[in-house]
C-alpha cells in the first residue's frame, strides 16, 4: 500500500481530500497499534503491533505529501524490524518455543549477540540519534508539523513515545532481571547458531548506518555551522535518488514549498523534543519494569477499563467476530441450505422428471413404435413366404404357369373387345 501510493503520487497529489484521508488513517493507525503494544505479553505480538504502528507512520508521510520520506521510513524500518523479528526468533528458539515475556528474563547472559543486536534495533525504532529510525521518523513528524497538520503530528509524537516504552518494556522483561523460565527450559537456553547471529549482526549494522543515506537538510546545515569536516558535501542521497519519481507531485503539491520556508530553529527544537521524549520513555520503562515491577499490576488495576481495552486490542477481533465473521458464517449457512434444498431440489426434480419422461418414452417406443415396425416386417416376411412357394424349380410348373397366363390374357382381351 505504501509503495502503491508512492508510485501513484501524481494522482494522489491532485486529490487532496484522498491524501487527507490517508494522513488521518496513518496517524490514527500509528497511535492505535502503539497503545496495543504497551499491554501485550507475547514477544511476537508486541513486534507485530509495532509493525502496524510503523506502517501508520509511513501512511502519515504519504498523506502529508512526503512520499520520499515515507519510502525512506519503509527502508529503515525494514532494517531494524527484521533484526527485531529475527532476534525474537532467536529468543523463542532458546526458550524452547516459549513466547510469553513473563516467563523469560535474564537472557542477556545467555544470548549476548541476540541481546546487543536487539538493543541496537530497539534504539533505532525508538528514534534515537544517530540510529536509522531517527532520520526517517523525525522527518515524518517534521513534514507533518511544517505542513500545519498539528493533529497528526501530535498523534505521531505520542506514538513515538509509546514505541520507545513498549520496546524497552520488552527488553526489560526478556533480557534483564532474574530468569523466570522453568528449570527444564533454563537448562537448555543457549545462543543461536551463526546462521542466525550473522544476519542479526548485519541487520543491526544497517540499523545504525542506514539512516545516513537520507540525512535531512537541517542536519546538514547544522553540521556545517559547527564545523564538522565534510559536512558541506553531505546530501540526502535517498531523496535525490527518488526525486525523479516524485517530481510531478512536488510541482503540483499546493503546499510543496512550505517545509522549505519553515524555520530551521523550529525543526531543531522538534528534533530535540522528540529524542528527549523517547529517552524519557525509555527511562520510564526501565524504571517501572526493573525498579518497580509491582507498578504495572497496580496501574492495570487502577485503570482497569483502559488496560482491558488495550490488552484486548480494543476488542477489534471480538467486534469483527461478532459482526463480519458471524454474519458471513450465517450467510454461508443460509446459502448452503438454500443450495441444498432449493437449487439441488430443482436440479434433482428436473432429473426425476427427465427419468419419468424417459421411462414413458421408452415404454411407448417398445410397445407402439417397435410394434408397428415389427408388424411391417412380419407382413413382409409372410408375403415373402407366400411368393416363395411358386419358385419350385420345376419346368413343367413354369410352363403351365406361362400357358395359364396367356390363356388369361386372351380371355381378358376377348372380353374387352381388343382382340
N, C-alpha and C positions, 0 to 999 in steps of 0.2 A: 504493500500500500504506500509506504513512504517513497519507494522508488517510482511507483506509478505517478504519484502527484508531482514528484520532481521532474520526471521525464515529460509530463504533460503541463509543465509550468506555464507555458504561453496561454493555455486555455484557462487555467485557474486564475491567472493574473487578471484576465478580462472578466472574471466572475467574482468580484469582491465579496458578495454575500456567501458564496460557497467557501471561500477562504476563511471567512469569519466563523462559519460552522466548523471547519477543520481546526481552526485555532482553539475554539472553546472545547471541542471534543478532546483534543490533545491535552489541554491544560487540566480538564476535569479527570481524564484518564490517569494522568501523572499523579495527582493527589489521591485519587480513588484507590489505585493499586498500591501506592506507597503506604497509605494508612493500613491496608490489609496486611502488608508485610511486617508491620510492627508486632502483630499478635500471633503469627504462625510459629509452630514449633517444629515442623518438618523442614529440614535444611533445604530441600529441593523446592518446597512451596515458597519459601522466602525468596529464593532466586527467581522462581517463575513469576511471582507478582512484581518483583523488581524489574524484570524484563518488560512486563506490561507497562509499568510506570515509565521506563526509559523510552518505550515506543511512544508514549504520550508526549514526552519531550520532543521527539522527532516530528510528530504531527503539529505540535505547537510551533516549531520552527517553520514548517511548511505553511502554516496558517498565517504567519506574520510576513510571509514573503521571503524568508531567509532560506531559500532552497539549498544552497551550497552548504550552509551551516547544518541543516537537517541531515544531509547526506554525510557530512563530516562526523556528526554525532553517531550516525549509523556505523561508521567505520571504527571510531574509537571505542564505542560500546561493544563492538564485536571482539576487540582485544580483551578487555577486562571481564566481560561477561562469559566469554569462552573459558577464560582462566578460572573464573569462579565456579562454573558448572563442572569443569574437569576436576577442580580442587574438591568440590563436594563429592564427586565420584570417587576420588582418592580416599576421602574420609569414610564414605559408605563402604568402600572396599575393605578398609582397615577395620571397620566396626562390624564386619560380617553381615552387612546388609542393613544395619540399623540406621534410620533416618531421623529419629527424634532427638533433637539437640539436648533435651533434658536428660538424656541417658549418655551424654558424651562428657566433655570437659577434660582439660589437661592434655590434649592431644599434641600440643606444641612440642613436648619432649619426645613423643613417639614419631611424629611426622614433620621433621624440621623443614624439608623442602616444600612440602604442601603448605605448611604454615606461612612461610615467608612469601611465597608466591601469592597465596590467598590474601595476605595482608596488603601486599602491593596493589593487587587488583581492587581490594576494598577501599583503599585510599584513593585510587583512581576514580572509582564510581562515586565516591563521596565528593569529588570535585576539588581536591586539594592541589594547590600549585606545587610543583610543575608537572603533575601527572596528567595523562591524556584526557581524562574526564573533565578536568578544569577548563581546558581550552574550548571544548565543544559545548559543555553545559553552560558556562558563563556567557559564551557568545549568544546562545539561545536566549538566555534571560536578558542580556543587554539589548538584543534586537527587539524583544517584546517591549521592554521599557522605552526604548528610543522611538518606537512607533506609537507610543502613548496607549498601549494595551496594558494598563496597570493591573486589571483584574487577573488576566492570565499570568502576568509577571509575578504577582503575589502567590498565586497557586503554585507556580513553578518553583518559587523560592521555598515555600513550605514543603513541597515535595522533596526538594534537595535536602532540607533539614531531616525529614523523615528517613530519607535514603541513608544518610550518614549514621543515623541512630540504629536502624534495623540491621545494617551491615556489621556494626561493631557490637551489637547485641548478639548477632550470630557468632562473631569471633570470640566474644567472651564466653558464651555457652559451650562452644565447640573446642577451643584451644586453650583457654585459661582455666584456672581453678583446679579443683581436685577432679580426678576421673570418676565419673558416676556410672561407668559401664559395669556389667556383670563380670564376675571374676573369670568366667569362662571366656567371655569376649575379650576382656582386658589381656588375657594371656596370649591372644593371637594378634594384638594390634602391632602393625609394622608399617614402615614406609612403603609406598607403592614402587613397582619396578621402574626402571629407566624409561620404558616405553610410555609411561605416564608422566614422570617427573621432567623429562626433557621438554615435551610440549608445554608443560606448566612454566618452565623457565623462559622459553621463547615468548609465550603469551605475556608473562609478567614483564619481560623486557619491552615488548611493544606497548604495554600499558603505561610504561614510564616515558618512552620517547615518541610514541605515536602521535601525540598532540602537537609536536613541534613542526609538523608539515602544514599546520593551519594556524600559525601564530596570528592573532588579531592585530590590526593596525595600531591600536592603542598601546599594546605592549612593545611593539617595535619602536614607537615614538618614545616611550618611557626608557627603553634600553639605550637609545641614542642620547637622551638627555643626561643619563647618569654615566655616560661614557663607556659603556660595555663595548669592547673591541669587536668589530664585525657586525654590530647591530644594524648599521645603516644599510647593510645588504640583505638583511632578513626580510623575507616576504611570506605572504600566505600562499604557499605553493599549491595547496589543495584547492583553495578558492580560485587561483589563476588557472589551474588545470580544468576546472569545471566552468570557468567564465563563458566560453563559447556556448555551452549548453543552456545557460540561463541568461544570455544576453538579451533576448527578446523580452523576457519577463522583467529584466532590470529597467529597460527603457519604457515599458508600458506601465510599470507599477506607479500608482498615484502617490505613494509615499517613499519612492525609491531613494531619494536623497536625504531623508530625514536623519538617518543614522549618521551620515557623514557630517552633518551640521551640529549634531548633539555635542555637548561638552565632554571633552576628554576627562576632565576632572570628575564629572559625574560617573563616567564609566569606571574610572579607577576606584571611586568610592564604592560603587556597587560590587565590584570585584572583591574588595576588602570585606564588605559586609557579608557577601556570600560565603567566602572562605572562613570568616570568623564564626558565622552561624554553624557551618559544617563542623569546625573544630569544637565548638561548644557542644554540639550534638554528640560528637564522638566522645568527648569527656563525660557527658551526662550518661551515655550508655555504659562506659567503663565503670563509672562510679556506681551506678544502680546495680549492675549485674556482678560486680566484683566486691564492692564495699558494702552494699545494702541489698543482698539477694532476696531479702524478705519484702522489699518495697514493691516489686511488680505485682505480687499477690495482693498486697494491701490496696494498691491503686486499682487493680481489677475489681476487688470487692466494692470499693467506694464508688467507682464509676462503672458499675455492672452493665448498665444498658449500653454505654459506648463501647466497652470491652467486648460484650457479646456481639455487638454489631460488626466490629472489625474482625473478631475471631471467626465469625461465621460468614465472612466475606460479604457483608451487607445482605446476607440471605439471597444473594443473586441466584445461586444454584437452586435453592428451595423455591424461589419465585418462578424460576424458569421451569422447574419440575412441575409445579402446581398449575402453570398456565400453558406454556408451549408444549412441553412433553406430554402432560396428561391429556390436553386437548388433542394433540396429534395421535396419541395412543388410542383414545376413544374414537376418534375419527377413523383410524385404521381398522379398529374392531368393527365399527359400523359398516365401513366399506367392504371389509372381509365377509361379514354376514350378508350384506346386500349382494355381493358377488356370488356367495354360496347359495343363497335362497332364490334371488331374483334372476341374476344373469345365468347361473348354472341351471336354474329351473327352466328358463326359456330355452336354453340350448338343449337340455335333456328332454324337454317337452317336444321340441321340434324333432329331435332324434326319434322319440317314441312315435310321433305322428308319421314320420317317414317310414318307420318299421311297419306300422299298421297298413299304410297305403301300399307298401311293397308286398305285404302278405296278400292283400286283396287283389292287387295286380297279378301276383303270381298264381293265385287260385283261378282268376279269370283266364289267364294265359294258358294254364294247364287244362281247364275244363272246356273252354269255348274255342279259343284260337287254335290250340293244339288239336282239339276235337274236330274242328272244321277242316284243318289241313290233313289230318289223318283220314277223314271221310273221303275227301277228294282222292287221296292216294289209294284208299281201299276200292273206290269205284273204278279208278284207272286199272288197278290190278285185276278186278273182276272182269272188266271188259276185255282186258288182255288175255285172260284165261279163256274167255268165250271165243275170241277170234283165233286163238292159237289152235282150236280144235279142227279148223279147216286146213290147217297146214300139216297134212298127214304124210306127204311124200309119195302117195300112190298116184301113178299116171292116169289110171282108169278114172279115179275120182276127179282129178283135174279136168279130164276130157268130158266127163258127164257134166261137170260144173260149167264148162265153156258152152256146151250144147244147150244146157238149160238156160244159160244167159242169152244165147242167140234166139232161142225159142221165145223167151220173154220179150226180147226187143221186137221180134216180128209181130207178136200179138199186140204189143203196145202200138206199133206203127200202123197195123191194120185197123186197130180200134180208133186210132186218131185220124185215119184217112190220109196219112202221109205216105203210105205205100199202096 
